[in-house]
Amino acid sequence: MNNRFLIDRIKSYIDLIRPFTLLAPIIVSSSIMIASFFYHNNSGQVIDFLYTTILPASFALAILNGASNTLNQITDVSTDKISKPYRPIPKGKISKFEAKITAVLLYITAISISIFINQMFFLFIILITLFTVTYSLPPRIKDILFLNQVWIGLPRGFLGILSSWSVFGN
């Protein structure tokens, strides 16, 4: 296996999770967690919790977003072949099977990280997972006009904010 092939594969997996969509969950969730930390008058400096709690929790939310992006691409291959042929699955860089394994691993990773944050954060991650999975998999909420916008907006917006607050608050 040459280096060019390996680099191309890594780039394809990065493209699969659509990393530019992961920046917002990291920035917003970290900001909300810091606000929650100060609001709840936690003793200690926020820097003490940055590496042990805030960054892992933000990372879990970003990974969850990447899992959702991947799952959505798996289920939208036929339309992506027409409207987004540059994506890794329609382009043939990654198979649907490889993408399924990636989505499952990303969901498992996000859920696993959340277990170490706290029980409420874990429950929010599970709830967000249920919303994003039912959005993409049959019966696809994505195919129900108007409900589809609420169904994806709730986990990525509202529940993401609540889960971030729950890291230090209730």
N, C-alpha and C positions, 0 to 999 in steps of 0.2 A: 504494500500500500504506500503510494508516494505521498509526499507532503501536500501537494496541490489538491489531491483527492480528499484528504483529511480536512484541510482548510475549507474546501467546498462543502463537505458534509456538515461541519460545525456551523458554517454560515447559513446553511439551509435550515438547520434546527433553530438557530437564532431567529431567522425570518419567520419560521413557523409560529413561534410564540408572540411575534410582533412586539418587540421590546419597547418601541416608542409609546405603546399604550400602557406600559408598566410604570412609567415615570410618575404619572399623576397619582396612582395609589401609594407610591412610596412617599412622595412629598406631602400629600394631603394627610395620609394616615399618620405620618411622623409628627406633623404639626398638631393634629388633634390629640395625639398621645401626649405630647409635651404640654399642651393646654390642660389636659385632664390631670396630668401629674401635678401641675401647679395649683389647679383648682381644688384638688383634694388634699392640699397641704401635706404631701408626702414628705417625710423627713429624708434628708440627704440631698445630694446634688443630682440634677437631672443627668449629668454626665455619667454618674454611677449606673444609671439604668439604660443609658443609650445603647451600649453594646450587649447587655444581657436581656433587655426586654423590648425596647423601642425598635431597634433595627431588625431583630428577628420577627417581631409581629408585623412590621411594615413589609418585610421580605415575604412573609406568609401570604399577605394580601396581594402582593405583586405576583407571586407564583400562582395563586389562585386565578388571577386575571389571565395569566399565560396559559393555564390549563383550559380555561373557558375559551380563549382565542383558538387554541389548538382543536378542541372538541368541535367548535363551530366550523372550522375549516374542513374537518373530516366530513361533516354532514352537508356541507355546501359545495362539494367538489364539482358537481355538474354545473352549477351556476358560476362558480369561480373559473371554470374552463373558458367561459365566455367573457365574464366581466373582469376577472382578475387572474389571467393566465400566467402572470409572473410569480404567483405564490408557489411555494415548494411542492405541494401535492399535485396540482394540475400540471406543473412543469415536469413532474416525474423525478424530482430530486429526492423526495421522501415518499414512501408508500403509505397507503391508508393504514396498514397494519403498524408500521413504525410510528405513525402519528398517534394511533390509539394507545400504544404502549407509552408514548411520551405524555399524552394527556393523563393517563392513569397515574403515572409516576409523579407528575406535577401535582395532581389532586392529593395523592398520598403524602407528598412532601409538605404541602401547605397544611393539611390536617395534622400531620405529625408535629410540625413546629408549634401549631396552636395549642396542642396538649400541654406544652411546657410554659405557656404564657399564663393562662388561668381558665377556669371552667366556663365563664361567660364568653370569653373570646373564642374558645373552642366551639361553643354552641352556635355563635354567630358564623363561624367558618363553615360549620356543617350546614347551616341554613342557606348561606350564600352558595355553597356547593349544590344544594338541591335546586335552587333557582336556576343556576347556570346550566346544570345538566338537563333539567326539564325544558329549558329554553331551546336546546339544540336537538335532543333526542325525542323520538316519537313517544307519545303524541306531541309534536313540536309546538310549543307555545309561540315560537317564532313565526309560525304560519297564521296566527290569529291576529288580524288587524287590530290595532290600538292596544290590545292586551300585551302584545309583544314588547311595546315600548315601556310599559309599566313593569313588565316581568324582568326585563334586563336592567331597567333604571333602579329598581328597588335594591337588588343586591350590590350593584356597582356604586350606587350613590348612597342611599339612606342606610342600608345595613352595613356598608363599609365604614360610614361615619360612626354608627353606633358601636360597631366592633372595635374601632380605634379608641373610642371613649372608654369602653369597657376594660381596657388594659389596666387603667389605674382607678376607674370609677365604677359606678353601678348604674 
